[in-house]
Amino acid sequence: MRQLFPVKMAGPILALACALGACSRDPEMQPVAKVNGEDITRFELDLAERRTLGGVPAQDPAVRRKILESMAMSRAIAQAAEPELDKHERRIVEAELKSYRDQFLTRMYLARHKPPQAIGEEAIRQYYERNPGMFGGGEEYRFEAIVSGELAPDARAKLRLALEEAAARSDWDEVAPRLGSGEAQVQYRRGGAAELALTPQLRPLVEGAELGGKGRVAEIDGRLYLVRAIERRPLRPRPLDEVRGDITRALAAIALRDQVQVAGKDVLQHAKVEYLD
């Protein structure tokens, strides 16, 4: 049987098929379980099995039984949840179902009328080379900083002036103890990627800055920082073979977006659309 759409998209396919008038009493539609009198059909089980197992049928009957038991549990929970819904929650459920139906039918339409082109090796390579930062590439920085504790406004203003005066000096490790006298609690620190991850506000002060140049003063979460980059080294990106699947999925999503735009323009030429808001 020719597959027109991914199995993973076929979750509530039974409800959709019935809505389109496809329900019948053929063997696929025979019940394999009942939950409070509501059928779970062989068709639903087959779809769930393929979705769970990546598009292939179960070889072990015990696996198929486990999938059916999981479906029965989900159906029982759904049945218990529905009577508890208030009017607003019911509207949310209906809107989500309508949105899913639109997305599902859009994919079916595109598969029939605008089938996607295969993602070529050249496109994958170009995406990889143009986006090194997405795959662990780019640059790693180390920095040094003079950092204050939380200060009263007057003490903060006084320390800011002192930090700005010290910004061009090369001996911050010696300057910091002298700045720490009186109310100001000041520390000299060095850090790298881990510290930048914990305090991302430091990134624009470090990344792209001149190494060993004049420091920059910033206030972050009530503390004053005098910061400058002192080391920069390139990072090797993950090998292309490791990220090929991620790139293929990203390119497929881009292609799907473009397909929707092209198909939508064609279909809208024959549709009557009224915008009321």
TADA-V595316 format. One record per run of one state. SS is the DSSP state (h for helix, s for strand, l for the rest). FROM is the first residue (numbers start at 1). TO is the last residue. If there is no record, write none. Layout:
ss:SS from:FROM to:TO
ss:SS from:FROM to:TO
This chain:
ss:l from:1 to:6
ss:h from:7 to:9
ss:l from:10 to:12
ss:h from:13 to:19
ss:l from:20 to:26
ss:h from:27 to:29
ss:l from:30 to:30
ss:s from:31 to:35
ss:l from:36 to:37
ss:s from:38 to:41
ss:h from:42 to:52
ss:l from:53 to:60
ss:h from:61 to:82
ss:l from:83 to:86
ss:h from:87 to:113
ss:l from:114 to:120
ss:h from:121 to:130
ss:l from:131 to:131
ss:h from:132 to:135
ss:l from:136 to:138
ss:s from:139 to:148
ss:l from:149 to:152
ss:h from:153 to:166
ss:l from:167 to:171
ss:h from:172 to:179
ss:l from:180 to:185
ss:s from:186 to:191
ss:l from:192 to:192
ss:h from:193 to:198
ss:l from:199 to:199
ss:h from:200 to:206
ss:l from:207 to:215
ss:s from:216 to:220
ss:l from:221 to:222
ss:s from:223 to:234
ss:l from:235 to:239
ss:h from:240 to:268
ss:l from:269 to:277
